[in-house]
Amino acid sequence: MIVNFLPLQVTKVGNAKWDAKEIEKMKGRLVGRSILQPTDFDPQVDSISSATMTAALIVDSVNKAKSLYDGLKGKGYIK
């Protein structure tokens, strides 16, 4: 389960940083979601103005967390 979204560095067009409202939007989309149930990126819901590619990459990375989890579980690091 995703419990928080704390971006270290996220940018949009012109290398501008996301503002607090944009970070909260992505946080609201991710927090509470299970990494075991991937979801498709929906530009109508998930886009951040001038940062659609960054938002899509974040959602894609979260979707890849399931395979990381499965790999760690398979090696016995997670029970």
All heavy atoms as a GROMACS GRO file, in nm:
protein
  605
    1MET      N    1   0.085  -0.118   0.000
    1MET     CA    2   0.000   0.000   0.000
    1MET      C    3   0.089   0.124   0.000
    1MET      O    4   0.186   0.131   0.074
    1MET     CB    5  -0.090   0.000   0.123
    1MET     CG    6  -0.164   0.126   0.143
    1MET     SD    7  -0.342   0.130   0.118
    1MET     CE    8  -0.401  -0.031   0.130
    2ILE      N    9   0.053   0.218  -0.083
    2ILE     CA   10   0.127   0.345  -0.087
    2ILE      C   11   0.076   0.431   0.028
    2ILE      O   12  -0.044   0.458   0.038
    2ILE     CB   13   0.107   0.416  -0.222
    2ILE    CG1   14   0.161   0.328  -0.334
    2ILE    CG2   15   0.174   0.553  -0.221
    2ILE    CD1   16   0.130   0.378  -0.472
    3VAL      N   17   0.168   0.472   0.114
    3VAL     CA   18   0.128   0.549   0.232
    3VAL      C   19   0.161   0.698   0.223
    3VAL      O   20   0.112   0.777   0.302
    3VAL     CB   21   0.190   0.490   0.361
    3VAL    CG1   22   0.139   0.348   0.384
    3VAL    CG2   23   0.341   0.492   0.355
    4ASN      N   24   0.244   0.737   0.124
    4ASN     CA   25   0.278   0.878   0.108
    4ASN      C   26   0.339   0.901  -0.029
    4ASN      O   27   0.386   0.807  -0.093
    4ASN     CB   28   0.375   0.922   0.217
    4ASN     CG   29   0.379   1.074   0.235
    4ASN    OD1   30   0.310   1.149   0.166
    4ASN    ND2   31   0.459   1.119   0.330
    5PHE      N   32   0.338   1.023  -0.073
    5PHE     CA   33   0.406   1.065  -0.196
    5PHE      C   34   0.488   1.186  -0.158
    5PHE      O   35   0.435   1.292  -0.128
    5PHE     CB   36   0.305   1.099  -0.306
    5PHE     CG   37   0.369   1.158  -0.429
    5PHE    CD1   38   0.448   1.080  -0.511
    5PHE    CD2   39   0.349   1.291  -0.463
    5PHE    CE1   40   0.507   1.133  -0.625
    5PHE    CE2   41   0.407   1.345  -0.577
    5PHE     CZ   42   0.487   1.266  -0.657
    6LEU      N   43   0.618   1.169  -0.157
    6LEU     CA   44   0.710   1.276  -0.119
    6LEU      C   45   0.811   1.293  -0.232
    6LEU      O   46   0.912   1.224  -0.238
    6LEU     CB   47   0.781   1.241   0.012
    6LEU     CG   48   0.879   1.342   0.067
    6LEU    CD1   49   0.808   1.472   0.101
    6LEU    CD2   50   0.947   1.286   0.191
    7PRO      N   51   0.780   1.382  -0.327
    7PRO     CA   52   0.869   1.398  -0.442
    7PRO      C   53   1.000   1.466  -0.403
    7PRO      O   54   1.000   1.567  -0.334
    7PRO     CB   55   0.788   1.486  -0.536
    7PRO     CG   56   0.698   1.564  -0.448
    7PRO     CD   57   0.667   1.473  -0.331
    8LEU      N   58   1.109   1.407  -0.446
    8LEU     CA   59   1.240   1.469  -0.423
    8LEU      C   60   1.265   1.579  -0.525
    8LEU      O   61   1.315   1.685  -0.492
    8LEU     CB   62   1.350   1.364  -0.430
    8LEU     CG   63   1.339   1.251  -0.328
    8LEU    CD1   64   1.449   1.148  -0.350
    8LEU    CD2   65   1.344   1.305  -0.186
    9GLN      N   66   1.230   1.551  -0.650
    9GLN     CA   67   1.246   1.649  -0.758
    9GLN      C   68   1.152   1.612  -0.871
    9GLN      O   69   1.170   1.509  -0.935
    9GLN     CB   70   1.391   1.649  -0.807
    9GLN     CG   71   1.419   1.742  -0.922
    9GLN     CD   72   1.420   1.890  -0.883
    9GLN    OE1   73   1.440   1.924  -0.766
    9GLN    NE2   74   1.395   1.976  -0.977
   10VAL      N   75   1.050   1.689  -0.893
   10VAL     CA   76   0.960   1.671  -1.007
   10VAL      C   77   0.949   1.806  -1.078
   10VAL      O   78   0.938   1.910  -1.014
   10VAL     CB   79   0.821   1.617  -0.967
   10VAL    CG1   80   0.828   1.473  -0.924
   10VAL    CG2   81   0.756   1.701  -0.859
   11THR      N   82   0.956   1.800  -1.210
   11THR     CA   83   0.950   1.924  -1.286
   11THR      C   84   0.848   1.914  -1.399
   11THR      O   85   0.796   1.808  -1.428
   11THR     CB   86   1.088   1.957  -1.347
   11THR    OG1   87   1.128   1.850  -1.433
   11THR    CG2   88   1.193   1.979  -1.240
   12LYS      N   89   0.823   2.029  -1.457
   12LYS     CA   90   0.735   2.037  -1.573
   12LYS      C   91   0.806   2.119  -1.680
   12LYS      O   92   0.926   2.146  -1.668
   12LYS     CB   93   0.599   2.094  -1.534
   12LYS     CG   94   0.601   2.221  -1.451
   12LYS     CD   95   0.461   2.255  -1.404
   12LYS     CE   96   0.464   2.374  -1.310
   12LYS     NZ   97   0.333   2.410  -1.266
   13VAL      N   98   0.736   2.159  -1.783
   13VAL     CA   99   0.797   2.232  -1.895
   13VAL      C  100   0.881   2.348  -1.843
   13VAL      O  101   0.841   2.418  -1.750
   13VAL     CB  102   0.688   2.281  -1.992
   13VAL    CG1  103   0.746   2.376  -2.096
   13VAL    CG2  104   0.622   2.164  -2.061
   14GLY      N  105   0.997   2.365  -1.902
   14GLY     CA  106   1.086   2.473  -1.860
   14GLY      C  107   1.160   2.444  -1.731
   14GLY      O  108   1.216   2.534  -1.670
   15ASN      N  109   1.157   2.318  -1.690
   15ASN     CA  110   1.222   2.274  -1.566
   15ASN      C  111   1.163   2.342  -1.442
   15ASN      O  112   1.227   2.352  -1.338
   15ASN     CB  113   1.373   2.297  -1.574
   15ASN     CG  114   1.450   2.186  -1.505
   15ASN    OD1  115   1.401   2.076  -1.489
   15ASN    ND2  116   1.571   2.216  -1.463
   16ALA      N  117   1.038   2.389  -1.454
   16ALA     CA  118   0.970   2.451  -1.340
   16ALA      C  119   0.928   2.343  -1.240
   16ALA      O  120   0.890   2.233  -1.279
   16ALA     CB  121   0.846   2.526  -1.388
   17LYS      N  122   0.938   2.375  -1.114
   17LYS     CA  123   0.900   2.279  -1.009
   17LYS      C  124   0.749   2.276  -0.992
   17LYS      O  125   0.678   2.373  -1.019
   17LYS     CB  126   0.966   2.317  -0.877
   17LYS     CG  127   1.116   2.305  -0.882
   17LYS     CD  128   1.178   2.337  -0.749
   17LYS     CE  129   1.328   2.320  -0.761
   17LYS     NZ  130   1.396   2.343  -0.635
   18TRP      N  131   0.700   2.160  -0.947
   18TRP     CA  132   0.558   2.146  -0.916
   18TRP      C  133   0.527   2.230  -0.794
   18TRP      O  134   0.607   2.239  -0.699
   18TRP     CB  135   0.523   2.001  -0.885
   18TRP     CG  136   0.523   1.907  -1.001
   18TRP    CD1  137   0.582   1.924  -1.122
   18TRP    CD2  138   0.462   1.780  -1.005
   18TRP    NE1  139   0.561   1.815  -1.202
   18TRP    CE2  140   0.488   1.723  -1.131
   18TRP    CE3  141   0.389   1.706  -0.914
   18TRP    CZ2  142   0.442   1.598  -1.169
   18TRP    CZ3  143   0.344   1.580  -0.951
   18TRP    CH2  144   0.370   1.528  -1.078
   19ASP      N  145   0.408   2.288  -0.790
   19ASP     CA  146   0.367   2.361  -0.670
   19ASP      C  147   0.296   2.266  -0.574
   19ASP      O  148   0.271   2.149  -0.607
   19ASP     CB  149   0.280   2.482  -0.705
   19ASP     CG  150   0.149   2.448  -0.773
   19ASP    OD1  151   0.092   2.339  -0.747
   19ASP    OD2  152   0.100   2.532  -0.850
   20ALA      N  153   0.264   2.314  -0.456
   20ALA     CA  154   0.203   2.230  -0.352
   20ALA      C  155   0.071   2.169  -0.398
   20ALA      O  156   0.041   2.053  -0.367
   20ALA     CB  157   0.183   2.312  -0.225
   21LYS      N  158  -0.010   2.244  -0.473
   21LYS     CA  159  -0.138   2.194  -0.522
   21LYS      C  160  -0.118   2.077  -0.618
   21LYS      O  161  -0.190   1.977  -0.613
   21LYS     CB  162  -0.215   2.307  -0.590
   21LYS     CG  163  -0.353   2.269  -0.636
   21LYS     CD  164  -0.424   2.388  -0.698
   21LYS     CE  165  -0.560   2.348  -0.752
   21LYS     NZ  166  -0.628   2.459  -0.818
   22GLU      N  167  -0.018   2.086  -0.704
   22GLU     CA  168   0.011   1.979  -0.800
   22GLU      C  169   0.062   1.854  -0.729
   22GLU      O  170   0.023   1.742  -0.763
   22GLU     CB  171   0.113   2.028  -0.904
   22GLU     CG  172   0.057   2.137  -0.992
   22GLU     CD  173   0.160   2.214  -1.069
   22GLU    OE1  174   0.275   2.227  -1.023
   22GLU    OE2  175   0.124   2.265  -1.177
   23ILE      N  176   0.145   1.874  -0.630
   23ILE     CA  177   0.196   1.760  -0.551
   23ILE      C  178   0.080   1.692  -0.478
   23ILE      O  179   0.069   1.570  -0.476
   23ILE     CB  180   0.306   1.806  -0.453
   23ILE    CG1  181   0.430   1.847  -0.532
   23ILE    CG2  182   0.338   1.696  -0.351
   23ILE    CD1  183   0.537   1.917  -0.449
   24GLU      N  184  -0.010   1.771  -0.421
   24GLU     CA  185  -0.126   1.715  -0.351
   24GLU      C  186  -0.217   1.637  -0.446
   24GLU      O  187  -0.274   1.536  -0.408
   24GLU     CB  188  -0.204   1.824  -0.278
   24GLU     CG  189  -0.136   1.873  -0.152
   24GLU     CD  190  -0.112   1.764  -0.049
   24GLU    OE1  191  -0.204   1.684  -0.020
   24GLU    OE2  192   0.002   1.756   0.001
   25LYS      N  193  -0.230   1.685  -0.570
   25LYS     CA  194  -0.312   1.614  -0.668
   25LYS      C  195  -0.256   1.474  -0.693
   25LYS      O  196  -0.329   1.376  -0.691
   25LYS     CB  197  -0.321   1.692  -0.799
   25LYS     CG  198  -0.402   1.621  -0.905
   25LYS     CD  199  -0.411   1.700  -1.034
   25LYS     CE  200  -0.489   1.621  -1.138
   25LYS     NZ  201  -0.497   1.691  -1.266
   26MET      N  202  -0.124   1.465  -0.715
   26MET     CA  203  -0.062   1.335  -0.740
   26MET      C  204  -0.067   1.249  -0.614
   26MET      O  205  -0.093   1.130  -0.621
   26MET     CB  206   0.082   1.352  -0.788
   26MET     CG  207   0.151   1.223  -0.823
   26MET     SD  208   0.071   1.121  -0.951
   26MET     CE  209   0.097   1.220  -1.096
   27LYS      N  210  -0.045   1.310  -0.500
   27LYS     CA  211  -0.053   1.238  -0.374
   27LYS      C  212  -0.192   1.177  -0.356
   27LYS      O  213  -0.205   1.061  -0.318
   27LYS     CB  214  -0.020   1.334  -0.259
   27LYS     CG  215  -0.005   1.270  -0.125
   27LYS     CD  216   0.038   1.376  -0.022
   27LYS     CE  217   0.075   1.313   0.107
   27LYS     NZ  218   0.128   1.412   0.202
   28GLY      N  219  -0.294   1.254  -0.386
   28GLY     CA  220  -0.431   1.205  -0.374
   28GLY      C  221  -0.459   1.088  -0.467
   28GLY      O  222  -0.540   1.001  -0.437
   29ARG      N  223  -0.394   1.087  -0.582
   29ARG     CA  224  -0.412   0.979  -0.679
   29ARG      C  225  -0.341   0.852  -0.637
   29ARG      O  226  -0.384   0.742  -0.669
   29ARG     CB  227  -0.359   1.028  -0.814
   29ARG     CG  228  -0.364   0.927  -0.924
   29ARG     CD  229  -0.508   0.906  -0.971
   29ARG     NE  230  -0.509   0.826  -1.091
   29ARG     CZ  231  -0.562   0.705  -1.101
   29ARG    NH1  232  -0.622   0.651  -0.998
   29ARG    NH2  233  -0.557   0.638  -1.212
   30LEU      N  234  -0.229   0.865  -0.563
   30LEU     CA  235  -0.146   0.749  -0.530
   30LEU      C  236  -0.168   0.692  -0.389
   30LEU      O  237  -0.172   0.570  -0.372
   30LEU     CB  238   0.003   0.785  -0.545
   30LEU     CG  239   0.049   0.824  -0.684
   30LEU    CD1  240   0.194   0.868  -0.680
   30LEU    CD2  241   0.030   0.710  -0.783
   31VAL      N  242  -0.177   0.779  -0.291
   31VAL     CA  243  -0.184   0.733  -0.151
   31VAL      C  244  -0.310   0.649  -0.128
   31VAL      O  245  -0.418   0.684  -0.171
   31VAL     CB  246  -0.178   0.853  -0.054
   31VAL    CG1  247  -0.205   0.810   0.090
   31VAL    CG2  248  -0.042   0.921  -0.064
   32GLY      N  249  -0.290   0.536  -0.064
   32GLY     CA  250  -0.398   0.443  -0.036
   32GLY      C  251  -0.413   0.334  -0.140
   32GLY      O  252  -0.488   0.240  -0.122
   33ARG      N  253  -0.339   0.348  -0.248
   33ARG     CA  254  -0.345   0.250  -0.356
   33ARG      C  255  -0.252   0.133  -0.329
   33ARG      O  256  -0.144   0.151  -0.277
   33ARG     CB  257  -0.302   0.321  -0.486
   33ARG     CG  258  -0.346   0.253  -0.609
   33ARG     CD  259  -0.308   0.333  -0.728
   33ARG     NE  260  -0.224   0.244  -0.806
   33ARG     CZ  261  -0.142   0.279  -0.901
   33ARG    NH1  262  -0.128   0.405  -0.930
   33ARG    NH2  263  -0.074   0.190  -0.965
   34SER      N  264  -0.294   0.016  -0.366
   34SER     CA  265  -0.211  -0.103  -0.352
   34SER      C  266  -0.117  -0.114  -0.471
   34SER      O  267  -0.160  -0.099  -0.586
   34SER     CB  268  -0.297  -0.229  -0.344
   34SER     OG  269  -0.216  -0.344  -0.350
   35ILE      N  270   0.010  -0.143  -0.446
   35ILE     CA  271   0.104  -0.164  -0.556
   35ILE      C  272   0.078  -0.297  -0.626
   35ILE      O  273   0.132  -0.324  -0.732
   35ILE     CB  274   0.251  -0.157  -0.511
   35ILE    CG1  275   0.284  -0.268  -0.412
   35ILE    CG2  276   0.284  -0.020  -0.456
   35ILE    CD1  277   0.432  -0.286  -0.386
   36LEU      N  278  -0.006  -0.380  -0.564
   36LEU     CA  279  -0.036  -0.510  -0.623
   36LEU      C  280  -0.147  -0.501  -0.728
   36LEU      O  281  -0.176  -0.598  -0.797
   36LEU     CB  282  -0.075  -0.610  -0.514
   36LEU     CG  283   0.031  -0.632  -0.407
   36LEU    CD1  284  -0.019  -0.729  -0.301
   36LEU    CD2  285   0.162  -0.679  -0.467
   37GLN      N  286  -0.208  -0.384  -0.742
   37GLN     CA  287  -0.314  -0.363  -0.840
   37GLN      C  288  -0.278  -0.244  -0.929
   37GLN      O  289  -0.320  -0.132  -0.905
   37GLN     CB  290  -0.448  -0.338  -0.769
   37GLN     CG  291  -0.494  -0.458  -0.689
   37GLN     CD  292  -0.620  -0.427  -0.610
   37GLN    OE1  293  -0.651  -0.314  -0.581
   37GLN    NE2  294  -0.692  -0.531  -0.576
   38PRO      N  295  -0.198  -0.269  -1.032
   38PRO     CA  296  -0.158  -0.160  -1.122
   38PRO      C  297  -0.278  -0.093  -1.188
   38PRO      O  298  -0.385  -0.154  -1.201
   38PRO     CB  299  -0.072  -0.231  -1.228
   38PRO     CG  300  -0.029  -0.359  -1.164
   38PRO     CD  301  -0.141  -0.398  -1.070
   39THR      N  302  -0.260   0.031  -1.226
   39THR     CA  303  -0.366   0.106  -1.292
   39THR      C  304  -0.309   0.175  -1.415
   39THR      O  305  -0.190   0.202  -1.422
   39THR     CB  306  -0.427   0.210  -1.196
   39THR    OG1  307  -0.540   0.268  -1.256
   39THR    CG2  308  -0.329   0.318  -1.158
   40ASP      N  309  -0.394   0.203  -1.511
   40ASP     CA  310  -0.351   0.275  -1.630
   40ASP      C  311  -0.343   0.424  -1.600
   40ASP      O  312  -0.418   0.477  -1.519
   40ASP     CB  313  -0.451   0.254  -1.744
   40ASP     CG  314  -0.449   0.111  -1.797
   40ASP    OD1  315  -0.343   0.047  -1.789
   40ASP    OD2  316  -0.554   0.064  -1.844
   41PHE      N  317  -0.251   0.490  -1.669
   41PHE     CA  318  -0.240   0.635  -1.660
   41PHE      C  319  -0.356   0.694  -1.740
   41PHE      O  320  -0.376   0.661  -1.857
   41PHE     CB  321  -0.107   0.682  -1.718
   41PHE     CG  322  -0.092   0.831  -1.721
   41PHE    CD1  323  -0.064   0.902  -1.606
   41PHE    CD2  324  -0.108   0.900  -1.840
   41PHE    CE1  325  -0.051   1.040  -1.609
   41PHE    CE2  326  -0.096   1.038  -1.844
   41PHE     CZ  327  -0.066   1.108  -1.729
   42ASP      N  328  -0.434   0.780  -1.679
   42ASP     CA  329  -0.546   0.846  -1.745
   42ASP      C  330  -0.514   0.995  -1.753
   42ASP      O  331  -0.521   1.066  -1.653
   42ASP     CB  332  -0.675   0.823  -1.666
   42ASP     CG  333  -0.796   0.887  -1.731
   42ASP    OD1  334  -0.780   0.964  -1.830
   42ASP    OD2  335  -0.907   0.861  -1.684
   43PRO      N  336  -0.476   1.045  -1.872
   43PRO     CA  337  -0.439   1.186  -1.884
   43PRO      C  338  -0.548   1.282  -1.837
   43PRO      O  339  -0.518   1.392  -1.790
   43PRO     CB  340  -0.411   1.204  -2.033
   43PRO     CG  341  -0.398   1.070  -2.090
   43PRO     CD  342  -0.468   0.974  -1.998
   44GLN      N  343  -0.674   1.241  -1.848
   44GLN     CA  344  -0.784   1.328  -1.804
   44GLN      C  345  -0.788   1.344  -1.652
   44GLN      O  346  -0.837   1.444  -1.601
   44GLN     CB  347  -0.918   1.274  -1.854
   44GLN     CG  348  -0.928   1.266  -2.005
   44GLN     CD  349  -0.915   1.402  -2.072
   44GLN    OE1  350  -0.965   1.502  -2.023
   44GLN    NE2  351  -0.846   1.406  -2.184
   45VAL      N  352  -0.735   1.245  -1.580
   45VAL     CA  353  -0.739   1.245  -1.434
   45VAL      C  354  -0.602   1.271  -1.374
   45VAL      O  355  -0.587   1.346  -1.278
   45VAL     CB  356  -0.793   1.109  -1.381
   45VAL    CG1  357  -0.790   1.104  -1.229
   45VAL    CG2  358  -0.933   1.084  -1.433
   46ASP      N  359  -0.500   1.208  -1.430
   46ASP     CA  360  -0.367   1.205  -1.369
   46ASP      C  361  -0.273   1.317  -1.412
   46ASP      O  362  -0.170   1.337  -1.348
   46ASP     CB  363  -0.300   1.071  -1.400
   46ASP     CG  364  -0.379   0.953  -1.347
   46ASP    OD1  365  -0.433   0.965  -1.235
   46ASP    OD2  366  -0.386   0.851  -1.415
   47SER      N  367  -0.304   1.388  -1.518
   47SER     CA  368  -0.211   1.488  -1.569
   47SER      C  369  -0.194   1.605  -1.474
   47SER      O  370  -0.287   1.645  -1.405
   47SER     CB  371  -0.259   1.542  -1.704
   47SER     OG  372  -0.244   1.446  -1.803
   48ILE      N  373  -0.073   1.656  -1.474
   48ILE     CA  374  -0.040   1.780  -1.405
   48ILE      C  375  -0.009   1.878  -1.517
   48ILE      O  376   0.066   1.846  -1.609
   48ILE     CB  377   0.084   1.762  -1.313
   48ILE    CG1  378   0.059   1.654  -1.207
   48ILE    CG2  379   0.126   1.893  -1.250
   48ILE    CD1  380  -0.050   1.683  -1.106
   49SER      N  381  -0.064   1.998  -1.512
   49SER     CA  382  -0.044   2.095  -1.619
   49SER      C  383   0.104   2.114  -1.651
   49SER      O  384   0.185   2.139  -1.561
   49SER     CB  385  -0.104   2.230  -1.577
   49SER     OG  386  -0.086   2.325  -1.679
   50SER      N  387   0.139   2.096  -1.776
   50SER     CA  388   0.276   2.107  -1.827
   50SER      C  389   0.370   2.000  -1.773
   50SER      O  390   0.491   2.012  -1.782
   50SER     CB  391   0.336   2.246  -1.796
   50SER     OG  392   0.260   2.347  -1.855
   51ALA      N  393   0.313   1.893  -1.715
   51ALA     CA  394   0.396   1.784  -1.661
   51ALA      C  395   0.332   1.648  -1.687
   51ALA      O  396   0.346   1.557  -1.606
   51ALA     CB  397   0.418   1.805  -1.511
   52THR      N  398   0.264   1.635  -1.800
   52THR     CA  399   0.196   1.509  -1.828
   52THR      C  400   0.295   1.393  -1.835
   52THR      O  401   0.269   1.285  -1.782
   52THR     CB  402   0.116   1.519  -1.960
   52THR    OG1  403   0.020   1.623  -1.945
   52THR    CG2  404   0.044   1.388  -1.991
   53MET      N  405   0.410   1.413  -1.898
   53MET     CA  406   0.510   1.307  -1.908
   53MET      C  407   0.564   1.268  -1.770
   53MET      O  408   0.577   1.150  -1.740
   53MET     CB  409   0.626   1.349  -1.999
   53MET     CG  410   0.728   1.239  -2.019
   53MET     SD  411   0.663   1.089  -2.096
   53MET     CE  412   0.647   1.143  -2.262
   54THR      N  413   0.591   1.365  -1.686
   54THR     CA  414   0.640   1.335  -1.551
   54THR      C  415   0.536   1.257  -1.473
   54THR      O  416   0.568   1.157  -1.408
   54THR     CB  417   0.676   1.465  -1.477
   54THR    OG1  418   0.774   1.537  -1.553
   54THR    CG2  419   0.730   1.436  -1.338
   55ALA      N  420   0.411   1.298  -1.480
   55ALA     CA  421   0.303   1.228  -1.410
   55ALA      C  422   0.289   1.085  -1.462
   55ALA      O  423   0.271   0.991  -1.385
   55ALA     CB  424   0.172   1.304  -1.424
   56ALA      N  425   0.298   1.068  -1.595
   56ALA     CA  426   0.288   0.935  -1.654
   56ALA      C  427   0.402   0.846  -1.607
   56ALA      O  428   0.383   0.727  -1.578
   56ALA     CB  429   0.287   0.944  -1.806
   57LEU      N  430   0.522   0.901  -1.597
   57LEU     CA  431   0.637   0.823  -1.549
   57LEU      C  432   0.622   0.782  -1.403
   57LEU      O  433   0.661   0.673  -1.364
   57LEU     CB  434   0.767   0.902  -1.569
   57LEU     CG  435   0.810   0.920  -1.714
   57LEU    CD1  436   0.924   1.021  -1.724
   57LEU    CD2  437   0.850   0.788  -1.775
   58ILE      N  438   0.564   0.869  -1.322
   58ILE     CA  439   0.540   0.836  -1.181
   58ILE      C  440   0.442   0.719  -1.172
   58ILE      O  441   0.466   0.621  -1.101
   58ILE     CB  442   0.489   0.959  -1.103
   58ILE    CG1  443   0.601   1.062  -1.090
   58ILE    CG2  444   0.435   0.918  -0.965
   58ILE    CD1  445   0.556   1.198  -1.041
   59VAL      N  446   0.331   0.727  -1.244
   59VAL     CA  447   0.231   0.620  -1.241
   59VAL      C  448   0.292   0.491  -1.294
   59VAL      O  449   0.273   0.382  -1.237
   59VAL     CB  450   0.104   0.659  -1.320
   59VAL    CG1  451   0.009   0.542  -1.334
   59VAL    CG2  452   0.034   0.776  -1.251
   60ASP      N  453   0.371   0.499  -1.402
   60ASP     CA  454   0.437   0.380  -1.458
   60ASP      C  455   0.532   0.318  -1.356
   60ASP      O  456   0.537   0.195  -1.340
   60ASP     CB  457   0.511   0.418  -1.586
   60ASP     CG  458   0.578   0.298  -1.651
   60ASP    OD1  459   0.505   0.205  -1.691
   60ASP    OD2  460   0.702   0.298  -1.662
   61SER      N  461   0.608   0.400  -1.287
   61SER     CA  462   0.701   0.349  -1.186
   61SER      C  463   0.629   0.280  -1.072
   61SER      O  464   0.673   0.175  -1.023
   61SER     CB  465   0.788   0.462  -1.132
   61SER     OG  466   0.869   0.514  -1.234
   62VAL      N  467   0.518   0.337  -1.028
   62VAL     CA  468   0.440   0.274  -0.922
   62VAL      C  469   0.387   0.139  -0.971
   62VAL      O  470   0.387   0.041  -0.898
   62VAL     CB  471   0.326   0.367  -0.875
   62VAL    CG1  472   0.228   0.293  -0.786
   62VAL    CG2  473   0.383   0.488  -0.803
   63ASN      N  474   0.344   0.134  -1.096
   63ASN     CA  475   0.294   0.008  -1.152
   63ASN      C  476   0.404  -0.098  -1.156
   63ASN      O  477   0.376  -0.217  -1.142
   63ASN     CB  478   0.236   0.028  -1.291
   63ASN     CG  479   0.100   0.094  -1.288
   63ASN    OD1  480   0.029   0.088  -1.188
   63ASN    ND2  481   0.062   0.158  -1.396
   64LYS      N  482   0.528  -0.058  -1.174
   64LYS     CA  483   0.640  -0.153  -1.177
   64LYS      C  484   0.678  -0.202  -1.037
   64LYS      O  485   0.750  -0.301  -1.024
   64LYS     CB  486   0.761  -0.090  -1.245
   64LYS     CG  487   0.739  -0.073  -1.394
   64LYS     CD  488   0.857  -0.008  -1.460
   64LYS     CE  489   0.830   0.005  -1.610
   64LYS     NZ  490   0.934   0.080  -1.677
   65ALA      N  491   0.628  -0.138  -0.934
   65ALA     CA  492   0.660  -0.179  -0.797
   65ALA      C  493   0.610  -0.320  -0.767
   65ALA      O  494   0.671  -0.390  -0.686
   65ALA     CB  495   0.600  -0.080  -0.697
   66LYS      N  496   0.504  -0.365  -0.832
   66LYS     CA  497   0.453  -0.500  -0.808
   66LYS      C  498   0.558  -0.605  -0.844
   66LYS      O  499   0.580  -0.699  -0.769
   66LYS     CB  500   0.326  -0.527  -0.887
   66LYS     CG  501   0.271  -0.668  -0.862
   66LYS     CD  502   0.149  -0.697  -0.948
   66LYS     CE  503   0.086  -0.831  -0.921
   66LYS     NZ  504   0.173  -0.946  -0.915
   67SER      N  505   0.626  -0.587  -0.956
   67SER     CA  506   0.728  -0.686  -0.995
   67SER      C  507   0.846  -0.682  -0.899
   67SER      O  508   0.906  -0.786  -0.869
   67SER     CB  509   0.774  -0.665  -1.139
   67SER     OG  510   0.841  -0.544  -1.154
   68LEU      N  511   0.881  -0.565  -0.847
   68LEU     CA  512   0.987  -0.557  -0.746
   68LEU      C  513   0.946  -0.630  -0.619
   68LEU      O  514   1.023  -0.704  -0.560
   68LEU     CB  515   1.020  -0.411  -0.715
   68LEU     CG  516   1.085  -0.331  -0.826
   68LEU    CD1  517   1.092  -0.184  -0.788
   68LEU    CD2  518   1.223  -0.384  -0.856
   69TYR      N  519   0.822  -0.606  -0.577
   69TYR     CA  520   0.768  -0.672  -0.459
   69TYR      C  521   0.770  -0.824  -0.477
   69TYR      O  522   0.816  -0.897  -0.389
   69TYR     CB  523   0.626  -0.624  -0.433
   69TYR     CG  524   0.556  -0.697  -0.320
   69TYR    CD1  525   0.575  -0.658  -0.188
   69TYR    CD2  526   0.472  -0.804  -0.347
   69TYR    CE1  527   0.511  -0.726  -0.085
   69TYR    CE2  528   0.408  -0.872  -0.245
   69TYR     CZ  529   0.428  -0.833  -0.114
   69TYR     OH  530   0.366  -0.901  -0.013
   70ASP      N  531   0.722  -0.870  -0.592
   70ASP     CA  532   0.720  -1.014  -0.620
   70ASP      C  533   0.860  -1.073  -0.618
   70ASP      O  534   0.882  -1.183  -0.567
   70ASP     CB  535   0.652  -1.043  -0.754
   70ASP     CG  536   0.502  -1.016  -0.752
   70ASP    OD1  537   0.443  -1.012  -0.642
   70ASP    OD2  538   0.444  -1.000  -0.862
   71GLY      N  539   0.957  -1.000  -0.674
   71GLY     CA  540   1.095  -1.047  -0.674
   71GLY      C  541   1.153  -1.058  -0.534
   71GLY      O  542   1.219  -1.158  -0.500
   72LEU      N  543   1.128  -0.958  -0.451
   72LEU     CA  544   1.176  -0.962  -0.313
   72LEU      C  545   1.109  -1.072  -0.234
   72LEU      O  546   1.173  -1.142  -0.154
   72LEU     CB  547   1.153  -0.827  -0.245
   72LEU     CG  548   1.238  -0.711  -0.295
   72LEU    CD1  549   1.189  -0.578  -0.236
   72LEU    CD2  550   1.385  -0.733  -0.262
   73LYS      N  551   0.981  -1.091  -0.258
   73LYS     CA  552   0.906  -1.198  -0.191
   73LYS      C  553   0.959  -1.334  -0.235
   73LYS      O  554   0.979  -1.424  -0.153
   73LYS     CB  555   0.757  -1.185  -0.220
   73LYS     CG  556   0.672  -1.277  -0.136
   73LYS     CD  557   0.524  -1.245  -0.154
   73LYS     CE  558   0.444  -1.336  -0.064
   73LYS     NZ  559   0.301  -1.311  -0.075
   74GLY      N  560   0.984  -1.350  -0.363
   74GLY     CA  561   1.036  -1.475  -0.417
   74GLY      C  562   1.172  -1.513  -0.361
   74GLY      O  563   1.206  -1.630  -0.348
   75LYS      N  564   1.251  -1.412  -0.327
   75LYS     CA  565   1.384  -1.436  -0.270
   75LYS      C  566   1.382  -1.448  -0.118
   75LYS      O  567   1.485  -1.465  -0.055
   75LYS     CB  568   1.479  -1.327  -0.313
   75LYS     CG  569   1.509  -1.332  -0.463
   75LYS     CD  570   1.609  -1.228  -0.504
   75LYS     CE  571   1.634  -1.244  -0.654
   75LYS     NZ  572   1.735  -1.155  -0.702
   76GLY      N  573   1.263  -1.435  -0.059
   76GLY     CA  574   1.250  -1.453   0.085
   76GLY      C  575   1.274  -1.330   0.168
   76GLY      O  576   1.276  -1.336   0.290
   77TYR      N  577   1.291  -1.214   0.104
   77TYR     CA  578   1.314  -1.091   0.180
   77TYR      C  579   1.186  -1.036   0.241
   77TYR      O  580   1.189  -0.962   0.337
   77TYR     CB  581   1.377  -0.983   0.092
   77TYR     CG  582   1.516  -1.017   0.044
   77TYR    CD1  583   1.544  -1.037  -0.090
   77TYR    CD2  584   1.620  -1.030   0.135
   77TYR    CE1  585   1.671  -1.068  -0.134
   77TYR    CE2  586   1.746  -1.061   0.093
   77TYR     CZ  587   1.773  -1.080  -0.041
   77TYR     OH  588   1.898  -1.112  -0.083
   78ILE      N  589   1.072  -1.073   0.181
   78ILE     CA  590   0.941  -1.034   0.231
   78ILE      C  591   0.859  -1.160   0.249
   78ILE      O  592   0.859  -1.248   0.166
   78ILE     CB  593   0.870  -0.941   0.129
   78ILE    CG1  594   0.948  -0.814   0.108
   78ILE    CG2  595   0.728  -0.909   0.176
   78ILE    CD1  596   0.892  -0.725  -0.002
   79LYS      N  597   0.790  -1.168   0.360
   79LYS     CA  598   0.707  -1.286   0.387
   79LYS      C  599   0.563  -1.257   0.362
   79LYS      O  600   0.514  -1.152   0.362
   79LYS     CB  601   0.728  -1.334   0.529
   79LYS     CG  602   0.869  -1.380   0.550
   79LYS     CD  603   0.884  -1.442   0.685
   79LYS     CE  604   1.031  -1.473   0.703
   79LYS     NZ  605   1.064  -1.600   0.740
   0.00000   0.00000   0.00000
